[in-house]
Amino acid sequence: MLSDPERAVGAAYDVARSADHKAAAWARRVSYLIDPDGLIAKSYDFRDSPDLSEHAQEVLDDINNLS
């Protein structure tokens, strides 16, 4: 979880919504899996899979694959 009142992180990670979007005040829900080198190994956009239990399992599987 990250607080981003200036919306700088949201813009940097391309998750900020356009100003005319009805939910423009909130960034899209996206998770990132960071590898041991500090690089983004994978991103998970909740528009693709809004089921949180599926998301959790996918992240766990990907973590195991990175190990």
N, C-alpha and C positions, 0 to 999 in steps of 0.2 A: 504494500500500500504506500502511496506517495502523495503528499500534498503538493500541489502545483498551482498556487494562486496566480502566478504570473503567466501560466500556460506555456512556459518556455520548454519544459520537458515534453509536453504533449506535442508541441510543434516539432521538436527535434526528432521524436520517434514517430511522427506522422500519424498521430491518433487524435489530434484536435479535430473537432467537427467544424464545418463551415459556419460562418456567422449567420447564414439564413436558415440553418437547420433548426428544427423545433427544440432540440436538446443541445443547442450550441454551448451551453454553459458547462457541459460535461464531456470529457474525452470518451472515445470509444473504449470498451473493455477489451484490453489486449494484455496477454501475459507473455513474458519472455523467459526462455531457458538460457541461462548464461553458462558457458563452458568453463573449465578450469583456468583457461587463459583470459577470462573476462570478456569474451566475445559472445555475441548473440548466436546461439546454436540453432534456435528455432523460435518462431513467434506463433502465438495462438490467438486468433481473432474470434471473439464470441459470436460474430455474425455467422461464422462457418459452423460452429458447434456450440449452441447455447446451453446444452445440458452440462451442468457442473460436475456430475459424477463421471461422465464420459471424459470431460476435460481433465479431471484429476487423474484418471487412469492413463490417459494419453501422455500426460506429463511424467508420471511415474515410469511408464514404459520407456520414454525417451531418456530419462535420467539413467535408467539401467543400461540403455544402449550406449550412453556416453562413458560409462564406467569401465 
